[in-house]
């Protein structure tokens, strides 16, 4: 018998894994559900559902969550994900500060650690990050074997691959350094890396909107300006992971780029203060006092946003555009107010359920989005292809548990 005549074992294995993911994803998003509910929703035979759910129960990935009563026929047992079956870590590294959270399988935060200090040296920063993970694990009591992965959120650092010079102040020593590989080697767990704008968009997609938002753009203002783009409930990453780097577009006036006008660096330049000093608390106080230089920046930034939103609405036809970033809520709200009226576009329709532009409501979007990545990569087949290059081999926690 030739290899072409042999049974397609690989295809059968893929089908089994896919069906397990399908059932678990349904329970993760919509549980508790009975086996009858699951069979009706996913279109698999009852005996197939019975086998899959029995396997998931034996592995502790799901649990029984009560029984039906007062209904015709036999009582139905409801099934739901087991929150303690797996954990994920989210870590957001920004210039001078790091935030890390540990979440359970339902993405409830069970521990958090924050750190402030010098992040210019990658080796020293990696040691700090590994120590923060140890604090999370010790404080929560979670076992390392139960951690499905870590979502590492950083600015785009792979500057050496571009033909033009891509300088990022404060990150010069990180050039050519692979933080995901280094951290994975230290922790012995999978590490997925994402930029802050896309991570914030993933956090908004999964947490803030409850799945109701499927097409939106989240503008993220930090040391530069980027955007997380979500199309049909999937983050758009692009060929090299650089989709949404709108800060590199030419500025509306033709001088420089958008990052020169819409960023913390732009604020620092007008205030004549080191950018490291511009914490959210200090910026909120300057806004409360209506500092004249900050007010000038708000006007210029709103004009730039108006231009940028028109590009996003034309390119992606989103349900809405959201604003987030390293700025305090008071400044984000003031920016939204000053950006209206928006430029005419096809998004300016009469019957809208959502405003064209508003503040993203999820606090700590990047670190929450980072925490979400390992769980969803391991439970949702549509998320997996976005991060396949980060995962060694073809085994993920959900496939071989």
Legacy VTK file of the C-alpha trace (Angstrom):
# vtk DataFile Version 3.0
C-alpha trace
ASCII
DATASET POLYDATA
POINTS 401 float
0.000 0.000 0.000
1.416 3.367 -0.971
1.244 6.411 1.270
-1.460 7.768 -0.983
-3.623 4.714 -0.222
-3.268 4.982 3.557
-6.008 6.471 5.719
-5.741 10.204 6.190
-4.786 10.125 9.874
-3.604 13.716 9.830
-6.949 14.838 8.453
-8.818 12.886 11.119
-6.618 14.360 13.852
-7.202 17.867 12.525
-10.958 17.269 12.407
-10.956 16.048 16.005
-8.986 19.075 17.208
-11.164 21.441 15.198
-14.381 19.967 16.640
-12.991 20.192 20.175
-12.112 23.842 19.589
-15.546 24.489 18.103
-17.346 23.044 21.122
-15.061 24.674 23.655
-15.210 28.068 21.925
-19.012 27.932 21.992
-19.018 27.154 25.714
-16.351 29.771 26.387
-18.359 32.496 24.651
-21.940 31.438 25.422
-21.971 28.900 28.266
-23.521 27.415 30.277
-25.174 25.265 27.587
-26.635 21.784 27.498
-25.358 19.097 25.123
-28.563 19.483 23.119
-27.910 23.243 22.805
-24.343 22.574 21.658
-25.381 20.015 19.039
-27.998 22.376 17.620
-25.571 25.300 17.410
-22.510 23.590 15.935
-24.284 21.029 13.745
-22.478 17.915 15.051
-24.142 14.622 15.905
-25.265 14.143 19.536
-22.908 11.182 20.003
-19.996 13.301 18.749
-20.920 16.074 21.197
-21.208 13.522 23.990
-17.715 12.195 23.290
-16.139 15.642 23.054
-17.772 16.978 26.223
-16.860 13.811 28.148
-13.235 14.299 27.087
-13.280 17.992 28.045
-14.834 17.132 31.423
-12.222 14.432 32.097
-9.459 16.924 31.300
-10.980 19.548 33.587
-11.392 22.125 30.813
-15.149 22.353 31.409
-17.399 21.623 34.382
-21.031 20.852 35.075
-22.976 23.997 35.929
-26.408 22.826 37.060
-29.372 20.953 35.592
-32.570 22.063 33.914
-35.864 21.783 35.767
-39.509 22.282 34.890
-38.955 21.375 31.225
-40.398 18.515 29.223
-38.299 15.408 28.811
-35.219 14.385 30.728
-33.395 17.059 32.750
-30.433 18.518 30.866
-27.000 19.031 32.409
-25.495 22.426 31.648
-21.802 22.726 30.883
-19.476 25.714 31.250
-15.722 26.408 31.056
-13.702 25.735 34.191
-12.014 29.068 35.040
-9.160 27.311 36.854
-8.307 24.998 33.952
-5.803 27.451 32.524
-4.216 30.837 33.048
-2.646 33.502 30.845
-0.283 36.381 31.542
-0.451 39.790 29.915
2.563 42.117 30.086
2.756 45.665 28.721
6.250 47.147 28.530
6.276 50.883 27.969
9.120 53.307 28.346
9.912 53.470 32.070
7.053 51.256 33.248
5.795 47.679 33.065
2.364 46.266 33.934
1.622 42.549 34.237
-1.606 40.674 34.970
-2.533 37.030 35.421
-5.985 35.955 34.258
-7.911 32.702 34.441
-9.509 30.822 31.560
-12.460 33.244 31.566
-10.016 36.180 31.495
-10.820 37.308 35.024
-7.773 39.065 36.508
-6.535 37.189 39.567
-3.219 39.011 40.160
-1.466 42.194 39.042
2.047 43.646 39.410
3.270 47.105 38.292
6.849 48.363 38.093
8.516 51.683 37.249
12.175 52.166 36.353
14.761 52.234 33.560
13.723 50.068 30.591
16.507 51.160 28.215
18.613 48.005 28.737
16.812 44.927 27.383
18.775 42.328 29.380
18.114 44.114 32.676
14.483 44.660 31.719
14.052 40.957 30.925
15.265 40.086 34.415
12.691 42.487 35.892
9.935 40.969 33.746
10.819 37.421 34.787
10.713 38.540 38.415
7.278 40.096 37.900
5.962 36.816 36.498
7.305 35.006 39.566
5.451 37.521 41.769
2.222 36.909 39.850
2.538 33.158 40.230
3.426 33.307 43.917
0.654 35.764 44.730
-2.029 33.796 42.900
-1.014 30.242 43.749
-1.287 29.241 40.068
1.053 26.495 38.858
3.419 27.209 35.974
2.169 24.100 34.180
-1.319 25.625 34.072
-0.133 28.829 32.327
-0.994 28.608 28.635
1.249 31.497 27.631
2.225 35.131 27.978
1.075 37.968 25.738
3.967 40.463 25.548
2.976 43.952 24.422
5.753 46.234 23.162
6.261 48.960 20.579
7.342 47.756 17.133
11.085 47.242 17.670
12.333 45.329 14.602
13.893 48.446 13.082
16.793 46.638 11.358
14.515 45.096 8.721
13.587 48.434 7.122
15.429 50.287 4.377
14.805 53.640 6.060
16.010 54.582 9.520
13.381 53.869 12.200
14.586 55.471 15.400
12.666 55.069 18.664
14.032 57.220 21.497
14.652 55.161 24.601
14.721 51.833 22.732
18.087 52.095 20.957
19.628 49.121 22.822
16.674 46.909 21.886
17.592 46.915 18.179
18.229 43.351 17.033
17.038 41.955 20.376
14.301 39.293 20.419
12.329 39.847 23.651
9.799 37.079 22.977
12.489 34.405 22.532
14.461 35.664 25.530
11.446 35.706 27.839
10.197 32.316 26.620
13.633 30.866 27.349
13.625 32.299 30.862
10.074 31.277 31.739
9.694 28.063 29.718
6.228 29.094 28.542
5.020 30.250 25.089
5.307 34.008 24.498
3.227 35.868 21.896
4.293 39.415 21.026
2.009 42.237 19.918
2.144 46.029 19.616
0.187 48.201 22.051
-2.435 49.473 19.588
-3.427 46.030 18.310
-3.361 44.577 21.826
-5.664 47.372 23.032
-8.008 46.605 20.138
-8.033 42.890 21.015
-8.810 43.786 24.629
-11.682 45.993 23.489
-12.979 43.310 21.128
-13.073 40.610 23.787
-13.854 42.555 26.943
-15.450 45.935 26.401
-17.803 45.118 23.558
-18.765 41.591 24.594
-18.427 40.578 20.961
-20.921 43.178 19.739
-18.233 45.211 17.945
-16.859 43.360 14.922
-15.436 46.156 12.742
-13.675 49.089 14.362
-10.416 51.016 14.549
-8.783 51.963 17.846
-6.375 54.913 17.639
-3.705 54.545 20.331
-1.649 57.582 21.334
1.552 56.786 23.186
5.151 57.703 22.409
3.963 57.372 18.844
0.568 56.926 17.220
-0.772 53.639 15.929
-4.102 51.949 15.398
-5.517 48.532 16.128
-7.735 47.525 13.207
-10.432 44.894 13.726
-12.203 43.503 10.652
-14.979 40.944 11.082
-13.923 40.342 14.704
-10.320 39.627 13.704
-7.333 41.905 14.303
-5.695 42.956 11.035
-1.929 42.553 11.311
-0.587 42.778 7.765
2.240 40.790 6.164
4.922 42.013 8.595
2.670 42.767 11.555
2.739 46.517 10.866
-0.871 47.221 9.886
-2.086 50.392 11.588
1.220 52.267 11.876
-0.535 55.525 10.972
1.975 57.624 12.881
4.374 57.218 9.958
1.983 58.863 7.484
2.902 62.367 6.265
1.461 65.069 8.512
-1.504 67.045 7.110
0.626 70.152 6.555
3.263 68.272 4.610
6.061 68.679 7.184
7.142 65.616 9.116
4.866 62.713 10.033
1.802 62.314 12.225
3.930 61.075 15.137
5.490 64.558 15.237
2.078 66.052 16.061
0.089 63.321 17.778
2.180 61.667 20.498
3.589 62.109 23.987
6.785 63.318 22.350
4.810 66.126 20.706
3.307 67.099 24.077
6.738 67.021 25.736
8.208 69.236 23.030
5.525 71.916 23.539
5.745 71.711 27.337
9.561 71.739 27.177
9.722 68.846 29.618
11.333 65.381 29.381
8.820 62.923 28.032
9.592 60.536 30.923
8.023 63.056 33.325
4.673 63.092 31.567
2.843 60.525 33.654
-0.967 60.353 33.363
-1.301 62.068 36.763
0.894 65.004 35.750
-0.891 65.383 32.425
-4.284 65.249 34.155
-3.204 68.030 36.521
-1.944 70.172 33.636
-5.277 69.683 31.907
-7.200 70.528 35.071
-5.273 73.812 35.260
-5.858 74.361 31.536
-2.155 74.822 30.853
-1.977 77.046 27.754
0.673 74.962 26.005
-1.290 71.769 26.560
-4.427 73.488 25.255
-2.550 74.469 22.066
-1.480 70.845 21.628
-5.076 69.665 22.056
-6.223 71.944 19.230
-3.450 70.802 16.879
-3.901 67.161 17.848
-7.657 67.344 17.215
-7.016 68.742 13.745
-4.610 65.869 13.036
-7.111 63.316 14.355
-9.828 64.753 12.125
-7.595 64.097 9.111
-6.594 60.638 10.335
-10.159 59.511 11.030
-11.223 60.447 7.503
-8.508 58.112 6.174
-9.572 55.279 8.481
-13.258 55.641 7.663
-12.556 55.637 3.931
-10.139 52.707 4.084
-11.988 50.371 6.454
-15.624 51.522 6.683
-15.709 50.714 10.429
-18.664 50.690 12.786
-16.790 53.265 14.862
-13.357 54.717 15.589
-12.190 54.647 19.223
-9.477 56.630 21.005
-7.168 55.235 23.679
-3.584 55.479 24.822
-1.226 56.610 27.548
-3.150 59.843 28.150
-5.552 60.391 31.080
-9.278 60.013 30.431
-9.860 63.745 30.775
-7.486 64.501 27.869
-8.836 61.661 25.724
-12.374 63.004 26.211
-11.253 66.555 25.440
-9.569 65.347 22.251
-12.744 63.623 21.084
-14.822 66.750 21.751
-12.378 68.976 19.852
-12.179 66.575 16.904
-15.852 67.116 16.089
-17.186 68.093 13.644
-15.500 65.312 11.678
-14.717 65.634 7.998
-17.387 64.381 5.578
-17.123 60.682 4.752
-19.328 57.727 3.875
-19.445 56.915 7.604
-21.606 60.010 8.113
-24.879 58.144 7.688
-28.138 59.320 9.257
-28.983 56.125 11.134
-26.004 55.248 13.320
-26.051 53.046 16.418
-22.606 54.241 17.511
-20.894 57.626 17.239
-18.280 57.913 14.541
-15.581 58.706 17.139
-15.501 58.178 20.908
-13.212 57.216 23.792
-12.414 53.513 24.233
-13.859 52.527 27.594
-11.406 49.744 28.515
-8.730 50.843 30.959
-5.334 49.155 30.538
-6.300 47.922 27.090
-2.797 46.734 26.038
-2.137 44.561 29.088
-5.687 43.159 29.073
-5.371 42.412 25.358
-1.993 40.774 25.968
-3.539 38.521 28.624
-6.254 37.492 26.153
-3.903 36.320 23.384
-2.686 32.957 24.786
-6.187 31.805 25.746
-7.714 32.677 22.400
-4.823 31.339 20.328
-5.314 28.022 22.111
-9.102 27.885 21.875
-10.090 29.674 18.674
-8.908 28.406 15.336
-9.410 31.786 13.657
-6.944 33.506 16.007
-4.229 30.870 15.634
-2.987 31.803 12.161
-2.184 35.341 13.308
0.467 34.114 15.742
1.638 30.831 14.193
5.180 32.155 13.813
5.461 32.545 17.595
4.521 28.936 18.376
7.060 26.137 18.119
5.665 23.123 16.286
1.971 22.446 15.940
1.041 21.621 19.538
-0.763 24.077 21.756
-2.038 23.487 25.310
-5.620 22.965 24.166
-4.685 20.365 21.534
-2.853 17.884 23.736
-4.379 18.323 27.178
LINES 1 402
401 0 1 2 3 4 5 6 7 8 9 10 11 12 13 14 15 16 17 18 19 20 21 22 23 24 25 26 27 28 29 30 31 32 33 34 35 36 37 38 39 40 41 42 43 44 45 46 47 48 49 50 51 52 53 54 55 56 57 58 59 60 61 62 63 64 65 66 67 68 69 70 71 72 73 74 75 76 77 78 79 80 81 82 83 84 85 86 87 88 89 90 91 92 93 94 95 96 97 98 99 100 101 102 103 104 105 106 107 108 109 110 111 112 113 114 115 116 117 118 119 120 121 122 123 124 125 126 127 128 129 130 131 132 133 134 135 136 137 138 139 140 141 142 143 144 145 146 147 148 149 150 151 152 153 154 155 156 157 158 159 160 161 162 163 164 165 166 167 168 169 170 171 172 173 174 175 176 177 178 179 180 181 182 183 184 185 186 187 188 189 190 191 192 193 194 195 196 197 198 199 200 201 202 203 204 205 206 207 208 209 210 211 212 213 214 215 216 217 218 219 220 221 222 223 224 225 226 227 228 229 230 231 232 233 234 235 236 237 238 239 240 241 242 243 244 245 246 247 248 249 250 251 252 253 254 255 256 257 258 259 260 261 262 263 264 265 266 267 268 269 270 271 272 273 274 275 276 277 278 279 280 281 282 283 284 285 286 287 288 289 290 291 292 293 294 295 296 297 298 299 300 301 302 303 304 305 306 307 308 309 310 311 312 313 314 315 316 317 318 319 320 321 322 323 324 325 326 327 328 329 330 331 332 333 334 335 336 337 338 339 340 341 342 343 344 345 346 347 348 349 350 351 352 353 354 355 356 357 358 359 360 361 362 363 364 365 366 367 368 369 370 371 372 373 374 375 376 377 378 379 380 381 382 383 384 385 386 387 388 389 390 391 392 393 394 395 396 397 398 399 400
